[in-house]
Amino acid sequence: MSGSKLLAKSIEAVVLVFICFFIFGPMLALVLWSVAIRWFWPHVFPQEIGLDYWAQALGLQKSLAIGAVSIIDAFQTSIVIALVVVVLAMLIAIPAGYVLARYRIPFRGAILFLFLMPQAFPQQPVFVNLLFSFNKIGLTSTIHGVVLIHLMVSLVFAVWISSAAFKGIPPELEEAARSVGASRLRAFFRITLPLAAPGLLASAVFVFLTSLDEFTGTFFIGLPFISTLPMLLYSSSGYNLQFASVIAIVLLIPSILFMIIIERFLKAEYIGGVGV
């Protein structure tokens, strides 16, 4: 092997090591902290390991000694809220995305920008103002209020990706179905919707993950009665790093699984059509 090729291979190996370190290093640290019973400076690895924090978090044991609580209720609340948000978001995004992709409607760009606005500005001022409005109509500290906040934050992913998914399907296919007697509605459900399903699935996954990880809106609107996993993570990160690491891993698991689904089903033409 020539010197230049050897140098190139060496550089690639070094870059790969650094990438692996920055990607998997934090995850490895989370795993170590989640099983560390005692870990004090200057020890590189925990002096004592065990699954006490996992057992406490999963409700398998109850002990006040380690300062952790069960996360089951918060996990169930997070999952229920995320699923409800997905259903509501897709009920809005599918017809909205289809119309935005298929028809020349006035102010199309402005409409897409409206869905982007909750992500375009700092969230704290937005949620503080919404807190006063929600408080007047009795939606603070309720599941309904938190669902609405998560829906507002998630709609940009639902509508933009759904619109791109429908835009990636040639309208001639739908026109061909209508030319042989199918109604517009039947052509949509038999032709367009199945072809757009991978993009719509990716859109739903983005909505689910956004809702599952949403903290700021839940903090302002949900306190003190609505507790989700991100809320528990925030409250525990200042006093119990082991318990916070357990929660972080629990939140990472669906994110990793769903990102694999997105990578499998989200085609390049969907990404290319986002916002167009």
C-alpha positions in Angstrom: 0.0 0.0 0.0 1.4 3.4 -1.0 2.1 6.1 1.6 -0.7 8.4 0.4 -3.3 5.6 0.7 -2.0 4.6 4.1 -2.3 8.2 5.3 -5.8 8.5 3.9 -6.8 5.2 5.7 -5.3 6.5 8.9 -7.2 9.8 8.7 -10.4 7.9 8.0 -9.8 5.7 11.0 -9.1 8.7 13.3 -12.2 10.5 12.0 -14.3 7.3 12.6 -13.0 7.0 16.1 -13.9 10.6 16.9 -17.4 10.2 15.4 -18.0 7.1 17.4 -16.7 8.8 20.5 -19.0 11.8 20.2 -22.0 9.7 19.3 -21.7 6.8 21.6 -19.6 8.4 24.4 -22.5 10.2 25.9 -24.7 7.2 25.6 -22.1 5.0 27.3 -21.8 7.6 30.1 -25.6 7.4 30.6 -25.5 3.6 30.8 -22.7 3.8 33.4 -24.5 6.4 35.5 -27.7 4.4 35.4 -26.1 1.4 37.0 -23.7 3.3 39.3 -24.5 2.9 43.0 -21.3 4.7 44.1 -19.1 6.7 41.7 -16.8 9.3 43.1 -13.8 11.3 41.8 -11.1 10.3 40.9 -12.3 6.8 39.9 -12.7 6.3 36.2 -15.4 3.7 36.6 -18.1 3.2 39.3 -16.9 1.7 42.5 -20.2 -0.2 42.9 -22.8 -1.0 40.3 -26.3 -2.4 40.5 -29.8 -2.1 39.1 -31.3 -0.4 42.1 -32.2 2.8 40.2 -33.8 0.8 37.4 -35.8 -1.3 39.8 -37.0 1.9 41.6 -37.8 3.7 38.4 -39.8 0.7 36.9 -41.7 0.3 40.2 -40.2 -3.1 41.1 -39.1 -1.8 44.5 -39.7 1.1 46.8 -36.9 2.6 48.8 -36.4 6.2 50.0 -32.6 5.6 50.4 -31.6 6.2 46.8 -33.9 9.3 46.1 -35.7 7.9 43.0 -39.3 7.3 42.3 -41.4 5.2 39.9 -41.6 6.6 36.4 -44.5 4.4 35.3 -47.2 7.0 35.8 -45.2 9.7 34.0 -44.3 7.3 31.2 -48.0 6.4 30.7 -49.0 10.0 30.7 -46.3 10.9 28.1 -47.3 8.0 25.9 -51.0 8.8 26.1 -50.4 12.5 25.3 -48.1 11.6 22.4 -50.6 9.2 20.9 -53.5 11.7 21.2 -51.3 14.4 19.6 -50.4 12.1 16.7 -54.0 11.3 16.0 -55.1 15.0 16.1 -52.1 16.2 14.1 -52.6 13.6 11.3 -56.3 14.4 11.1 -55.3 18.0 10.4 -52.1 17.3 8.4 -53.5 14.8 5.9 -56.2 17.0 4.4 -54.1 20.2 4.8 -51.0 18.5 3.3 -53.0 17.2 0.3 -54.6 20.6 -0.4 -51.3 22.4 -0.1 -49.6 19.9 -2.4 -52.3 19.5 -5.1 -54.0 23.0 -5.4 -52.8 26.4 -6.2 -54.3 28.1 -3.2 -53.6 31.8 -2.4 -50.9 32.6 0.2 -49.7 29.0 0.3 -46.2 30.1 1.5 -47.8 32.2 4.3 -49.9 29.2 5.4 -46.8 27.0 5.6 -45.0 29.7 7.5 -47.9 29.9 10.1 -47.3 26.3 11.0 -43.6 27.1 11.3 -44.1 30.0 13.7 -44.1 28.1 17.0 -40.6 26.8 16.1 -39.4 30.1 14.6 -39.4 32.1 17.8 -38.1 31.5 21.3 -40.6 29.3 23.0 -40.5 30.7 26.5 -42.2 34.1 25.6 -44.8 32.3 23.5 -45.7 29.8 26.3 -45.8 32.6 28.9 -48.4 34.5 26.9 -50.3 31.3 26.2 -50.3 30.5 30.0 -52.4 33.6 30.7 -54.8 32.7 27.9 -55.1 29.1 28.9 -55.6 30.1 32.5 -58.6 32.2 31.6 -60.4 29.3 29.9 -59.3 26.6 32.5 -56.8 24.7 30.4 -53.8 25.1 32.6 -52.7 22.0 34.6 -54.8 19.8 32.5 -54.2 17.0 29.9 -56.2 18.9 27.4 -54.1 22.0 27.7 -50.8 20.0 27.4 -52.2 18.2 24.3 -53.0 21.5 22.6 -49.5 22.8 23.3 -47.9 19.7 22.0 -50.2 19.8 19.0 -49.1 23.4 18.3 -45.5 22.5 18.4 -45.8 19.3 16.4 -48.0 20.5 13.5 -45.1 21.9 11.5 -43.6 18.4 11.1 -47.0 16.9 10.4 -48.1 19.4 7.8 -44.8 20.0 6.1 -43.8 16.4 5.7 -47.3 15.3 4.7 -47.4 18.0 2.1 -44.1 16.9 0.7 -45.3 13.3 0.7 -48.3 14.1 -1.4 -46.3 16.4 -3.6 -43.9 13.5 -4.4 -46.8 11.5 -5.9 -47.6 12.3 -9.6 -51.1 13.6 -9.9 -51.4 11.7 -13.2 -52.0 8.5 -11.2 -55.0 10.0 -9.5 -56.3 11.3 -12.8 -55.9 7.9 -14.4 -58.0 6.3 -11.7 -60.7 9.0 -12.2 -60.6 8.5 -16.0 -61.9 4.9 -15.5 -64.8 5.9 -13.3 -63.3 6.3 -9.8 -64.6 9.3 -7.8 -62.1 11.9 -6.4 -62.6 10.5 -2.9 -62.1 6.9 -4.0 -59.0 7.7 -6.1 -57.6 9.5 -3.0 -58.1 6.5 -0.7 -57.2 3.8 -3.2 -54.3 5.4 -5.0 -52.8 8.6 -3.4 -53.1 7.7 0.3 -51.4 4.3 0.1 -48.6 5.8 -2.0 -48.1 8.6 0.5 -48.3 6.2 3.5 -44.5 6.0 4.1 -44.2 9.8 4.2 -47.3 10.0 6.5 -45.8 7.4 8.8 -42.6 9.4 9.0 -44.6 12.5 9.8 -46.5 10.7 12.5 -43.2 9.5 14.0 -41.8 13.0 14.1 -44.9 14.2 15.8 -44.8 11.4 18.4 -41.1 12.0 19.2 -41.7 15.8 19.4 -44.5 15.3 21.8 -42.7 12.7 23.9 -39.7 15.0 24.3 -41.6 18.3 24.8 -40.6 20.0 28.0 -41.1 23.8 27.8 -44.7 23.8 26.9 -45.5 21.1 29.5 -43.6 23.0 32.1 -45.6 26.2 31.6 -49.0 24.8 30.9 -49.0 21.4 32.8 -47.6 22.3 36.2 -48.3 21.3 38.9 -50.6 18.4 38.1 -49.3 17.0 34.8 -46.0 15.2 35.1 -44.3 13.7 32.0 -40.9 12.0 31.6 -39.1 15.1 30.4 -40.5 16.9 33.5 -39.1 14.1 35.8 -35.8 14.3 33.9 -35.6 18.0 34.5 -36.4 17.8 38.2 -34.1 14.9 38.9 -31.1 16.1 36.9 -30.1 18.6 39.6 -29.9 16.2 42.5 -29.7 12.6 41.3 -27.7 11.9 38.2 -28.3 8.1 38.3 -32.0 8.5 38.3 -31.8 11.2 35.5 -29.7 8.8 33.4 -32.3 6.1 33.7 -35.0 8.5 32.5 -32.8 9.7 29.7 -32.3 6.1 28.5 -36.0 5.4 28.6 -36.6 8.5 26.5 -33.8 7.5 24.1 -35.2 4.0 23.4 -38.3 5.0 21.4 -36.3 7.8 19.7 -33.8 5.3 18.4 -36.4 2.8 17.3 -38.5 5.4 15.5 -35.5 7.0 13.9 -34.8 3.5 12.4 -38.3 3.5 11.0 -37.9 7.0 9.6 -34.6 6.1 7.9 -36.4 3.1 6.3 -39.6 4.8 5.1 -38.7 8.5 4.6 -37.7 8.8 1.0 -35.4 11.5 -0.5 -38.2 13.0 -2.5 -40.2 13.7 0.7 -37.3 15.6 2.2 -36.7 17.4 -1.1 -40.3 18.5 -1.2 -40.6 19.9 2.3 -41.7 23.5 2.3 -41.7 23.7 -1.5 
